[in-house]
Amino acid sequence: MSEQIFELKGNLFTLSVLHLYSTDINLLAEQLYIKIAQAPKFFEGAPIVVNLIEIKNNSLDFVHLKSLLERMSFNAVGVCNGSDEQHTQAKAAGLSVLNYSQDVKSESVKKEPNTSIVEKTVHLPAQIINGTVRSGQQVYAKDRDLVVLGAVSHGAEVIADGNVHIYGTLRGRAIAGAKGFKNAHIFCNRLEAELVSINGNYWISDSLQGEHWGSAVQIQQKNESLEISALVKG
């Protein structure tokens, strides 16, 4: 008997979800192009699922939709929350159908919350970067926190499945809770970021340039969005 060279396991991965409100693919292309242009490297190759809960008819061109997402460098995984007919059309276009539930005030969708998924807690020792993360570099702390003792330069990216701590200036991109840890935080001594993201929720530079821009902050997820507050110093 030959040696077994593979193993199949279930796992949880963070997927971007495109909540679609119209079947107008041309308009979608225009608006997606603007969004992606703000942080192109963040979206490049990102797996994406299209949520059809707001699409009440069967006029969506799934072949055109899949082609559009792939042209914009997304990895079009599939669709969710559609009708049986929509799911059939999506499968014919080469898209998978996924089970995805959310808190939605809609009479047409009544799903019990999924209590089988237990949020993963990060316990491994933190990964420590003793210096600055330079432009073009990417650092990923798998199943742990990431501590950067220097700065994160423009064009650099730091990612952690747990929290991200930056003791210098955050000018690049910081992603915490990459595997779905919703209680993750991002801490930095000076906020000048291109993008921050926690558990798939992200803000780009334009959204960050408020009262806390250039200050020491902590960033966390609150009610499916992000919240920035001053980092209190003793």
Buried (B, 14 or more C-beta within 10 A) or exposed (E): EEEEEEEEEEEEEBBBBBEBEEBEBEEBBEEBEEEBEBBEBBBEEBEBBBBBBEBEEEEBEBBBBBBBBEEBEBEBBBBBBBBEEBBBBBBEBEBEBBEBEBEBEEEEEEEEEEEEEEEBEBEEEBBEBEEBBBEEBBBEBBBBBBBBEBBBBBBBBBBBBBBBBBBBBBBBBBBBBBBBBBBBBBBBBBBBBBBBBBBBBBBBBEEBEEEBBEBBBBBBBEEEEBEBEEBEEE
